[in-house]
Amino acid sequence: MSVIYIILPLALLMALGGIIAFIWATRRGQFDDLDTPPNRMLFDDEE
Protein backbone atom coordinates (compact mmCIF):
# COMPACT_ATOMS: atom_id res chain seq x y z
CA MET A 1 0.00 0.00 0.00
CA SER A 2 2.86 2.39 0.64
CA VAL A 3 4.07 1.90 -2.93
CA ILE A 4 1.02 3.76 -4.20
CA TYR A 5 2.29 6.89 -2.45
CA ILE A 6 5.37 6.74 -4.69
CA ILE A 7 3.87 5.47 -7.95
CA LEU A 8 0.83 7.74 -8.12
CA PRO A 9 2.75 11.06 -7.92
CA LEU A 10 5.31 9.75 -10.42
CA ALA A 11 2.54 8.74 -12.82
CA LEU A 12 0.92 12.15 -12.48
CA LEU A 13 4.23 13.92 -13.10
CA MET A 14 4.88 11.80 -16.19
CA ALA A 15 1.37 12.52 -17.51
CA LEU A 16 1.84 16.23 -16.88
CA GLY A 17 5.19 16.11 -18.67
CA GLY A 18 3.58 14.43 -21.68
CA ILE A 19 0.83 17.02 -21.83
CA ILE A 20 3.34 19.86 -21.59
CA ALA A 21 5.49 18.30 -24.32
CA PHE A 22 2.44 17.91 -26.58
CA ILE A 23 1.35 21.52 -26.05
CA TRP A 24 4.91 22.75 -26.67
CA ALA A 25 5.21 20.73 -29.89
CA THR A 26 1.82 21.92 -31.10
CA ARG A 27 2.67 25.57 -30.52
CA ARG A 28 6.05 25.15 -32.27
CA GLY A 29 4.28 23.86 -35.41
CA GLN A 30 5.40 20.24 -35.34
CA PHE A 31 1.99 19.01 -36.50
CA ASP A 32 1.21 21.64 -39.13
CA ASP A 33 2.14 19.71 -42.28
CA LEU A 34 1.82 15.94 -41.96
CA ASP A 35 1.37 15.14 -45.67
CA THR A 36 4.44 16.64 -47.36
CA PRO A 37 7.34 14.85 -45.56
CA PRO A 38 6.21 11.29 -46.50
CA ASN A 39 5.69 12.39 -50.12
CA ARG A 40 8.99 14.27 -50.33
CA MET A 41 11.02 11.07 -49.98
CA LEU A 42 9.49 9.71 -53.19
CA PHE A 43 11.09 12.36 -55.37
CA ASP A 44 14.78 12.43 -56.27
CA ASP A 45 16.88 15.44 -55.43
CA GLU A 46 18.01 17.41 -58.45
CA GLU A 47 21.68 18.29 -58.53
Backbone as CSV, one residue per row, in Angstrom:
resi,resn,N_x,N_y,N_z,CA_x,CA_y,CA_z,C_x,C_y,C_z
1,MET,0.808,-1.192,0.000,0.000,0.000,0.000,0.855,1.262,0.000
2,SER,2.016,1.197,0.604,2.859,2.391,0.642,3.497,2.682,-0.722
3,VAL,3.511,1.683,-1.592,4.069,1.900,-2.934,3.199,2.864,-3.721
4,ILE,1.918,2.867,-3.477,1.022,3.760,-4.201,1.343,5.220,-3.928
5,TYR,1.906,5.508,-2.770,2.286,6.890,-2.449,3.487,7.348,-3.274
6,ILE,4.224,6.418,-3.842,5.367,6.745,-4.690,4.964,6.714,-6.166
7,ILE,4.219,5.671,-6.550,3.872,5.473,-7.954,2.862,6.498,-8.460
8,LEU,1.864,6.817,-7.671,0.828,7.744,-8.116,1.378,9.135,-8.418
9,PRO,2.182,9.751,-7.548,2.748,11.061,-7.921,3.689,10.978,-9.132
10,LEU,4.447,9.893,-9.250,5.312,9.747,-10.421,4.498,9.630,-11.697
11,ALA,3.407,8.878,-11.646,2.544,8.742,-12.818,1.918,10.081,-13.189
12,LEU,1.501,10.836,-12.213,0.921,12.150,-12.479,1.951,13.115,-13.057
13,LEU,3.170,13.063,-12.551,4.231,13.916,-13.099,4.563,13.534,-14.538
14,MET,4.598,12.238,-14.826,4.878,11.797,-16.194,3.750,12.198,-17.145
15,ALA,2.506,12.096,-16.691,1.370,12.519,-17.512,1.412,14.019,-17.760
16,LEU,1.725,14.778,-16.724,1.839,16.226,-16.878,2.967,16.583,-17.838
17,GLY,4.085,15.879,-17.738,5.192,16.115,-18.667,4.811,15.812,-20.111
18,GLY,4.048,14.756,-20.323,3.583,14.431,-21.677,2.642,15.476,-22.234
19,ILE,1.763,15.968,-21.391,0.832,17.016,-21.828,1.576,18.299,-22.153
20,ILE,2.538,18.657,-21.323,3.342,19.860,-21.585,4.151,19.715,-22.865
21,ALA,4.725,18.530,-23.087,5.488,18.296,-24.319,4.586,18.369,-25.547
22,PHE,3.374,17.850,-25.451,2.443,17.913,-26.585,2.042,19.349,-26.879
23,ILE,1.728,20.120,-25.849,1.350,21.522,-26.054,2.518,22.307,-26.639
24,TRP,3.727,22.057,-26.143,4.909,22.752,-26.671,5.127,22.419,-28.149
25,ALA,5.012,21.133,-28.501,5.215,20.727,-29.894,4.129,21.300,-30.797
26,THR,2.914,21.376,-30.303,1.820,21.923,-31.105,2.035,23.411,-31.361
27,ARG,2.447,24.131,-30.347,2.671,25.569,-30.523,3.882,25.864,-31.394
28,ARG,4.864,24.958,-31.435,6.048,25.150,-32.272,5.803,24.747,-33.723
29,GLY,4.626,24.185,-34.026,4.284,23.865,-35.409,4.722,22.492,-35.862
30,GLN,4.937,21.567,-34.958,5.397,20.238,-35.336,4.332,19.443,-36.083
31,PHE,3.069,19.777,-35.900,1.986,19.006,-36.499,1.261,19.779,-37.588
32,ASP,1.871,20.822,-38.129,1.210,21.642,-39.134,1.086,20.932,-40.477
33,ASP,2.146,20.326,-40.949,2.140,19.705,-42.279,2.532,18.236,-42.138
34,LEU,1.546,17.356,-42.124,1.817,15.935,-41.956,1.842,15.183,-43.277
35,ASP,1.464,15.832,-44.385,1.374,15.140,-45.668,2.627,15.269,-46.520
36,THR,3.306,16.398,-46.470,4.445,16.640,-47.355,5.671,15.779,-47.050
37,PRO,6.118,15.625,-45.810,7.336,14.849,-45.564,7.299,13.396,-46.084
38,PRO,6.200,12.642,-45.926,6.209,11.290,-46.500,6.254,11.296,-48.029
39,ASN,5.675,12.318,-48.667,5.689,12.388,-50.123,7.018,12.892,-50.655
40,ARG,7.732,13.679,-49.888,8.991,14.269,-50.332,10.057,13.200,-50.575
41,MET,10.000,12.107,-49.823,11.020,11.071,-49.981,10.853,10.286,-51.274
42,LEU,9.713,10.435,-51.950,9.488,9.714,-53.186,10.162,10.362,-54.383
43,PHE,10.512,11.626,-54.250,11.094,12.360,-55.373,12.606,12.465,-55.203
44,ASP,13.318,12.331,-56.310,14.779,12.432,-56.270,15.195,13.900,-56.160
45,ASP,16.335,14.097,-55.508,16.885,15.440,-55.434,17.583,15.763,-56.735
46,GLU,17.370,16.969,-57.219,18.014,17.405,-58.450,19.328,18.074,-58.104
47,GLU,20.369,17.689,-58.800,21.685,18.286,-58.533,22.102,19.184,-59.661
